[in-house]
Amino acid sequence: MLRGVILLTARAMNIQDVRLSFSSLKQFSRSPAHWVMYKKREFKQSAAMRRGWLTHLLTLEPEKQIGLQIIDCQTRATKAYKEAVAEFGENKVFTRKEYEESLNLAEAVMSNPLANKLITEATSVEDYLQFSLDGVKFHGYADVVGKSYIADLKITDNEPRKVQRWVLDNLYHMQLALYAHAVFNSKAEIKHYLITCDPSPPFGVIVYEISLEMAQDGFNRARLEVQMFKDWYRGWNGKDIPKSYDYLEPLNKPMLLELPTWYK
């Protein structure tokens, strides 16, 4: 998961003062208001986010689990869990149920021959990246970086007929393209992979390769969003909450809802 912090104060906004991440740029792609609220939010991990973080750790950096506190309980409502959190912090404390569920997913991923190969032959995992795109600073973590490939681990319903729409809706092709740009300067021969694992039994694992066309579209989308962000950010006063989806609405007219091309 990617993090970026800026001060939201009333002043002339300088693009050099901001540092984006994939997550924040994804929010801006929804609307400027979503980006501002994302920056102002009080971050708290959901159950799914905790599972994803722990699965990443057990899959990519299993040696680091020695720093975790695993409490023999089924829920986080128990006294033992709360006492452990008070002593060690919530990010280091997990219930036995959370640990075993994430371990099942990590073992499923590493049991898949291609996923195993991509991870074990990687030159780095959880690689912290700092880079720029079209004059805007970025940072983030790349899950898996190989000599000629980049891969991201996703815990999700990975039914093949759903994945294409899921990737485009969540801009994961843009995420991979951004990281490939950071590591390899967007070389065409670089492979882009999504290692996906279904969180429900039987924990099916599928490795998807993003086509060159989709990867290029992801990079083009990133550049488009960055340009729109720069245009908006320079005119923002740093204080007011901008419009949300209503910024697309025609003046004094409703938005027209039409049949999508795939439906026709």
KOLMARLUM-965568 format. One record per residue: x, y negated, z negated of N, C-alpha, C in turn; residue number from 1. Coordinates in steps of 0.05 Angstrom, whole numbers, plus 5000, padded with zeros to 4 digits. Layout:
R  nX  nY  nZ  caX  caY  caZ  cX  cY  cZ  num
R  X  Y  Z  X  Y  Z  X  Y  Z  NUM
...
! end
This chain:
R  nX  nY  nZ  caX  caY  caZ  cX  cY  cZ  num
R  5017  5023  5000  5000  5000  5000  5017  4975  5000  1
R  5009  4953  5013  5026  4930  5018  5016  4907  5001  2
R  5036  4889  4991  5028  4868  4973  5041  4842  4982  3
R  5026  4820  4978  5037  4794  4985  5023  4772  4969  4
R  5038  4754  4957  5027  4734  4939  5035  4706  4949  5
R  5016  4688  4950  5022  4660  4955  5006  4643  4935  6
R  5013  4618  4932  4999  4600  4916  4977  4586  4932  7
R  4952  4587  4921  4930  4575  4935  4925  4547  4922  8
R  4938  4527  4931  4935  4500  4920  4928  4480  4942  9
R  4917  4458  4934  4908  4438  4953  4932  4422  4963  10
R  4942  4428  4986  4964  4414  4997  4965  4421  5027  11
R  4983  4407  5041  4987  4414  5069  5000  4441  5071  12
R  4989  4459  5087  4998  4486  5087  5020  4490  5108  13
R  5042  4501  5098  5065  4506  5115  5067  4536  5120  14
R  5068  4545  5145  5068  4573  5151  5092  4587  5140  15
R  5114  4572  5135  5138  4584  5124  5135  4592  5094  16
R  5114  4582  5082  5109  4588  5053  5094  4614  5049  17
R  5083  4625  5070  5066  4648  5067  5080  4674  5076  18
R  5074  4696  5063  5084  4722  5070  5061  4741  5072  19
R  5057  4753  5095  5034  4770  5099  5042  4800  5095  20
R  5022  4816  5093  5025  4845  5094  5004  4856  5113  21
R  5006  4881  5119  4986  4893  5137  4958  4889  5124  22
R  4957  4895  5098  4930  4893  5085  4919  4865  5086  23
R  4935  4845  5082  4925  4817  5082  4917  4809  5111  24
R  4933  4817  5130  4927  4811  5158  4901  4825  5167  25
R  4897  4849  5157  4873  4864  5162  4849  4849  5151  26
R  4851  4838  5127  4830  4822  5116  4824  4797  5132  27
R  4846  4784  5142  4842  4760  5158  4827  4767  5184  28
R  4832  4791  5195  4818  4799  5219  4788  4800  5215  29
R  4779  4803  5190  4750  4802  5184  4741  4773  5184  30
R  4755  4756  5170  4749  4728  5170  4769  4714  5151  31
R  4773  4687  5155  4791  4673  5136  4781  4675  5107  32
R  4755  4675  5103  4745  4678  5075  4753  4704  5063  33
R  4753  4726  5078  4761  4751  5067  4791  4751  5059  34
R  4807  4737  5075  4836  4734  5068  4840  4719  5042  35
R  4826  4697  5040  4828  4680  5016  4820  4696  4991  36
R  4797  4710  4992  4787  4725  4969  4805  4748  4963  37
R  4818  4760  4984  4837  4782  4980  4861  4771  4963  38
R  4870  4747  4969  4892  4736  4955  4885  4728  4926  39
R  4860  4721  4922  4851  4713  4895  4842  4736  4877  40
R  4839  4759  4889  4827  4781  4874  4844  4789  4850  41
R  4831  4801  4830  4845  4814  4808  4847  4843  4815  42
R  4871  4852  4821  4876  4879  4831  4870  4900  4810  43
R  4854  4920  4817  4849  4943  4800  4845  4967  4818  44
R  4860  4988  4812  4859  5013  4829  4833  5028  4824  45
R  4821  5036  4847  4797  5053  4846  4807  5082  4842  46
R  4788  5100  4837  4796  5129  4834  4809  5139  4859  47
R  4798  5131  4883  4809  5140  4908  4838  5129  4912  48
R  4842  5104  4904  4868  5092  4907  4889  5105  4888  49
R  4880  5112  4864  4898  5127  4846  4905  5154  4857  50
R  4885  5168  4869  4891  5194  4881  4910  5191  4904  51
R  4906  5170  4921  4924  5166  4943  4952  5160  4935  52
R  4955  5143  4914  4982  5135  4905  4996  5160  4893  53
R  4982  5176  4877  4994  5199  4865  5001  5220  4886  54
R  4984  5224  4906  4989  5243  4927  5014  5235  4943  55
R  5016  5209  4949  5040  5199  4963  5065  5205  4946  56
R  5064  5200  4920  5087  5205  4903  5095  5235  4903  57
R  5075  5252  4900  5080  5281  4898  5089  5292  4925  58
R  5081  5280  4946  5088  5289  4973  5115  5278  4982  59
R  5119  5253  4979  5143  5239  4990  5166  5236  4970  60
R  5159  5233  4945  5180  5228  4925  5174  5245  4900  61
R  5172  5271  4903  5164  5288  4880  5183  5286  4856  62
R  5207  5279  4860  5226  5276  4838  5218  5254  4818  63
R  5202  5236  4827  5194  5213  4810  5171  5220  4791  64
R  5159  5244  4794  5137  5250  4777  5147  5254  4748  65
R  5173  5256  4744  5184  5259  4717  5177  5235  4700  66
R  5171  5213  4712  5164  5189  4697  5135  5186  4691  67
R  5119  5205  4699  5090  5204  4694  5082  5217  4668  68
R  5060  5208  4657  5048  5220  4633  5022  5234  4642  69
R  5022  5261  4640  4999  5277  4648  4985  5285  4623  70
R  4960  5276  4619  4945  5281  4595  4925  5304  4600  71
R  4925  5323  4582  4908  5347  4585  4879  5340  4579  72
R  4866  5326  4598  4838  5319  4595  4826  5317  4623  73
R  4800  5317  4625  4787  5316  4651  4779  5289  4660  74
R  4775  5270  4641  4766  5243  4648  4783  5222  4634  75
R  4782  5198  4644  4797  5176  4632  4782  5163  4609  76
R  4760  5175  4601  4744  5164  4579  4753  5175  4552  77
R  4772  5194  4551  4779  5207  4526  4798  5189  4510  78
R  4799  5195  4484  4816  5180  4466  4846  5184  4473  79
R  4853  5209  4480  4881  5215  4486  4891  5199  4510  80
R  4874  5197  4530  4881  5183  4555  4885  5153  4548  81
R  4866  5142  4534  4867  5113  4528  4891  5106  4511  82
R  4898  5124  4492  4922  5119  4476  4947  5120  4493  83
R  4948  5138  4512  4972  5140  4530  4974  5116  4547  84
R  4951  5106  4557  4952  5081  4573  4962  5058  4557  85
R  4953  5056  4532  4962  5034  4515  4992  5035  4511  86
R  5004  5059  4510  5032  5062  4505  5049  5059  4531  87
R  5040  5072  4553  5056  5074  4577  5047  5057  4600  88
R  5022  5047  4600  5011  5032  4622  4994  5050  4640  89
R  4973  5039  4652  4954  5055  4668  4967  5068  4693  90
R  4987  5054  4704  4999  5064  4729  5016  5089  4725  91
R  5023  5095  4700  5039  5119  4695  5024  5142  4681  92
R  4999  5137  4676  4983  5157  4661  4961  5169  4679  93
R  4960  5195  4680  4939  5209  4696  4928  5232  4680  94
R  4903  5238  4685  4891  5262  4673  4901  5287  4687  95
R  4898  5309  4673  4907  5335  4685  4891  5340  4711  96
R  4865  5332  4711  4849  5336  4735  4859  5320  4758  97
R  4866  5294  4753  4876  5277  4774  4902  5288  4785  98
R  4919  5298  4767  4945  5309  4776  4941  5333  4793  99
R  4925  5352  4784  4921  5377  4799  4908  5372  4826  100
R  4889  5354  4827  4876  5347  4853  4897  5336  4873  101
R  4913  5318  4863  4934  5306  4881  4955  5326  4888  102
R  4962  5344  4870  4982  5364  4876  4971  5383  4897  103
R  4946  5390  4897  4934  5407  4918  4937  5394  4945  104
R  4933  5367  4946  4935  5353  4972  4964  5352  4981  105
R  4982  5347  4962  5011  5346  4969  5021  5373  4980  106
R  5012  5394  4967  5020  5421  4976  5008  5428  5003  107
R  4984  5419  5008  4971  5423  5034  4987  5409  5056  108
R  4995  5384  5050  5010  5369  5070  5037  5383  5076  109
R  5051  5391  5056  5077  5403  5060  5075  5431  5071  110
R  5052  5443  5070  5048  5470  5082  5043  5469  5111  111
R  5037  5445  5121  5033  5441  5150  5060  5439  5163  112
R  5067  5456  5182  5094  5456  5194  5103  5429  5205  113
R  5085  5416  5221  5094  5391  5233  5096  5369  5213  114
R  5077  5367  5194  5078  5347  5173  5104  5351  5156  115
R  5110  5376  5150  5134  5382  5134  5159  5373  5149  116
R  5160  5379  5175  5183  5371  5191  5187  5341  5192  117
R  5165  5326  5196  5167  5297  5197  5177  5285  5171  118
R  5168  5297  5149  5176  5286  5123  5204  5295  5115  119
R  5210  5320  5118  5237  5330  5109  5259  5320  5127  120
R  5254  5314  5152  5274  5304  5170  5275  5274  5172  121
R  5260  5260  5155  5259  5231  5155  5286  5220  5145  122
R  5293  5197  5155  5317  5183  5145  5310  5167  5119  123
R  5285  5161  5115  5277  5147  5091  5247  5151  5087  124
R  5238  5149  5062  5210  5150  5055  5204  5126  5036  125
R  5179  5117  5037  5171  5094  5021  5191  5071  5025  126
R  5197  5066  5049  5218  5046  5057  5206  5018  5055  127
R  5217  5001  5038  5208  4973  5035  5218  4957  5058  128
R  5200  4944  5073  5207  4929  5097  5202  4900  5093  129
R  5221  4883  5103  5217  4854  5104  5224  4846  5133  130
R  5205  4833  5146  5209  4826  5174  5192  4802  5181  131
R  5194  4794  5206  5177  4771  5215  5165  4778  5242  132
R  5143  4767  5248  5129  4770  5274  5119  4743  5283  133
R  5130  4733  5305  5121  4708  5316  5122  4685  5296  134
R  5144  4684  5280  5148  4662  5261  5135  4665  5235  135
R  5121  4688  5229  5108  4692  5204  5122  4716  5189  136
R  5128  4711  5164  5141  4732  5148  5122  4754  5139  137
R  5132  4778  5139  5116  4802  5131  5133  4819  5111  138
R  5119  4835  5096  5132  4856  5081  5112  4879  5077  139
R  5123  4903  5071  5107  4926  5067  5123  4951  5063  140
R  5110  4973  5058  5123  4999  5054  5116  5018  5076  141
R  5136  5029  5090  5131  5050  5110  5134  5077  5096  142
R  5114  5094  5099  5114  5119  5085  5138  5137  5095  143
R  5140  5140  5121  5160  5159  5132  5174  5146  5156  144
R  5200  5144  5155  5216  5133  5177  5236  5154  5186  145
R  5234  5163  5212  5253  5181  5223  5272  5167  5242  146
R  5289  5183  5255  5309  5171  5274  5295  5158  5298  147
R  5272  5169  5306  5258  5158  5329  5228  5159  5325  148
R  5219  5158  5300  5191  5159  5295  5184  5145  5269  149
R  5159  5138  5267  5148  5127  5242  5122  5141  5236  150
R  5116  5146  5211  5092  5161  5204  5080  5150  5179  151
R  5054  5152  5177  5039  5143  5153  5021  5166  5143  152
R  5021  5169  5117  5005  5190  5105  4978  5178  5096  153
R  4956  5191  5106  4929  5181  5099  4913  5204  5087  154
R  4900  5199  5065  4881  5218  5053  4853  5210  5061  155
R  4841  5225  5079  4816  5217  5090  4802  5241  5104  156
R  4776  5237  5108  4762  5257  5125  4774  5255  5153  157
R  4787  5276  5161  4803  5275  5186  4791  5292  5208  158
R  4765  5295  5208  4752  5309  5230  4759  5295  5256  159
R  4769  5310  5276  4779  5298  5301  4760  5279  5314  160
R  4734  5285  5315  4716  5268  5330  4711  5241  5316  161
R  4719  5239  5291  4715  5214  5276  4740  5197  5274  162
R  4763  5210  5278  4788  5196  5273  4794  5172  5291  163
R  4788  5175  5317  4793  5153  5336  4779  5128  5327  164
R  4754  5130  5320  4739  5106  5311  4750  5096  5284  165
R  4757  5114  5266  4767  5107  5240  4794  5092  5242  166
R  4811  5100  5261  4836  5086  5265  4831  5058  5275  167
R  4814  5055  5295  4809  5029  5306  4794  5011  5287  168
R  4775  5021  5272  4761  5005  5252  4779  4995  5230  169
R  4798  5011  5222  4816  5004  5200  4842  4992  5209  170
R  4845  4990  5236  4870  4978  5248  4895  4993  5240  171
R  4893  5019  5237  4917  5035  5229  4937  5036  5252  172
R  4928  5033  5277  4947  5032  5299  4963  5006  5298  173
R  4950  4985  5287  4964  4959  5283  4985  4962  5261  174
R  4978  4977  5240  4996  4982  5218  5021  4996  5227  175
R  5018  5018  5242  5041  5032  5252  5058  5015  5271  176
R  5044  5000  5288  5059  4982  5306  5075  4961  5292  177
R  5064  4950  5270  5079  4931  5254  5104  4943  5242  178
R  5101  4967  5232  5124  4980  5219  5145  4989  5240  179
R  5136  4997  5263  5154  5004  5284  5169  4980  5294  180
R  5156  4957  5295  5169  4932  5302  5190  4925  5281  181
R  5184  4929  5256  5202  4922  5234  5227  4940  5235  182
R  5224  4966  5240  5246  4985  5239  5261  4987  5265  183
R  5245  4988  5287  5257  4995  5313  5255  4972  5334  184
R  5244  4949  5325  5240  4927  5343  5222  4934  5367  185
R  5202  4950  5361  5181  4958  5380  5191  4972  5405  186
R  5211  4988  5402  5221  5004  5425  5199  5023  5435  187
R  5196  5025  5461  5174  5040  5473  5176  5070  5467  188
R  5201  5080  5464  5204  5109  5461  5198  5119  5432  189
R  5193  5101  5414  5187  5108  5386  5160  5122  5384  190
R  5159  5144  5369  5134  5158  5365  5120  5147  5340  191
R  5094  5146  5341  5078  5137  5319  5059  5159  5310  192
R  5061  5167  5284  5045  5190  5275  5028  5181  5251  193
R  5004  5194  5249  4988  5193  5225  4986  5221  5214  194
R  4996  5225  5190  4993  5251  5176  4968  5249  5159  195
R  4948  5264  5166  4922  5261  5152  4915  5287  5137  196
R  4904  5283  5113  4895  5306  5096  4868  5300  5086  197
R  4850  5319  5090  4822  5317  5080  4823  5321  5049  198
R  4811  5302  5034  4812  5304  5004  4794  5326  4993  199
R  4777  5338  5010  4759  5359  5002  4768  5386  5011  200
R  4763  5407  4995  4771  5434  5004  4759  5440  5031  201
R  4775  5453  5049  4800  5467  5044  4825  5450  5048  202
R  4823  5423  5046  4846  5405  5048  4860  5407  5075  203
R  4844  5406  5096  4856  5408  5123  4875  5386  5129  204
R  4897  5393  5142  4918  5374  5149  4920  5373  5179  205
R  4919  5349  5191  4923  5345  5219  4942  5322  5223  206
R  4962  5326  5240  4980  5305  5248  4972  5294  5275  207
R  4966  5268  5276  4958  5255  5300  4981  5238  5310  208
R  4987  5239  5336  5006  5221  5349  4991  5199  5363  209
R  4997  5175  5357  4985  5152  5370  4997  5149  5398  210
R  4980  5147  5418  4989  5144  5445  5004  5118  5448  211
R  5021  5116  5469  5035  5092  5475  5016  5069  5480  212
R  4994  5075  5494  4974  5054  5500  4961  5044  5474  213
R  4955  5063  5456  4943  5054  5430  4963  5039  5413  214
R  4988  5048  5413  5008  5034  5397  5012  5006  5408  215
R  5013  5003  5435  5016  4976  5446  4993  4958  5440  216
R  4969  4970  5440  4945  4955  5433  4947  4946  5404  217
R  4957  4963  5387  4960  4956  5359  4979  4932  5356  218
R  5001  4932  5371  5021  4910  5369  5009  4885  5381  219
R  4994  4887  5403  4981  4864  5415  4961  4852  5396  220
R  4946  4870  5382  4926  4860  5362  4940  4846  5339  221
R  4963  4856  5330  4977  4843  5309  4986  4815  5317  222
R  4996  4812  5341  5005  4786  5351  4981  4767  5354  223
R  4959  4777  5363  4935  4760  5365  4926  4750  5338  224
R  4924  4769  5319  4916  4761  5292  4935  4741  5279  225
R  4961  4745  5284  4981  4727  5273  4978  4699  5285  226
R  4973  4697  5311  4969  4671  5324  4944  4657  5313  227
R  4923  4672  5310  4898  4660  5299  4902  4652  5270  228
R  4917  4668  5255  4923  4661  5227  4939  4635  5226  229
R  4959  4632  5243  4975  4607  5242  4958  4583  5249  230
R  4941  4586  5269  4924  4564  5278  4905  4555  5255  231
R  4894  4575  5241  4876  4569  5219  4891  4559  5194  232
R  4913  4572  5187  4927  4566  5162  4937  4537  5162  233
R  4947  4528  5184  4959  4501  5185  4937  4480  5181  234
R  4912  4486  5186  4891  4466  5182  4876  4470  5156  235
R  4883  4490  5141  4869  4495  5116  4881  4478  5093  236
R  4865  4469  5075  4875  4452  5053  4885  4468  5029  237
R  4884  4494  5031  4895  4510  5010  4877  4514  4986  238
R  4853  4503  4986  4836  4503  4963  4808  4513  4970  239
R  4795  4502  4991  4768  4509  4997  4765  4538  5008  240
R  4743  4550  5002  4737  4577  5013  4725  4573  5040  241
R  4738  4583  5061  4727  4580  5088  4703  4598  5093  242
R  4691  4595  5116  4669  4612  5123  4677  4641  5126  243
R  4657  4658  5123  4661  4687  5126  4652  4695  5155  244
R  4636  4716  5158  4627  4724  5184  4611  4702  5198  245
R  4600  4684  5182  4583  4663  5194  4599  4643  5211  246
R  4626  4644  5209  4641  4626  5227  4638  4634  5256  247
R  4628  4658  5261  4623  4667  5289  4596  4658  5299  248
R  4579  4649  5281  4552  4643  5289  4549  4618  5306  249
R  4535  4620  5328  4531  4596  5345  4516  4575  5329  250
R  4520  4550  5335  4508  4528  5321  4477  4529  5323  251
R  4464  4531  5301  4434  4531  5300  4421  4553  5316  252
R  4436  4575  5321  4426  4598  5336  4433  4624  5322  253
R  4416  4644  5325  4423  4670  5313  4445  4684  5330  254
R  4459  4702  5318  4478  4719  5333  4462  4741  5348  255
R  4470  4745  5373  4456  4765  5389  4468  4793  5384  256
R  4451  4812  5377  4460  4839  5372  4453  4856  5397  257
R  4473  4867  5410  4469  4882  5435  4477  4911  5431  258
R  4469  4928  5450  4478  4956  5450  4507  4957  5456  259
R  4523  4973  5441  4551  4976  5448  4555  4991  5473  260
R  4578  4987  5486  4584  5000  5512  4584  5030  5510  261
R  4593  5041  5487  4595  5070  5484  4567  5083  5482  262
R  4547  5066  5475  4520  5077  5472  4505  5079  5499  263
R  4513  5062  5518  4499  5060  5543  4505  5084  5561  264
! end
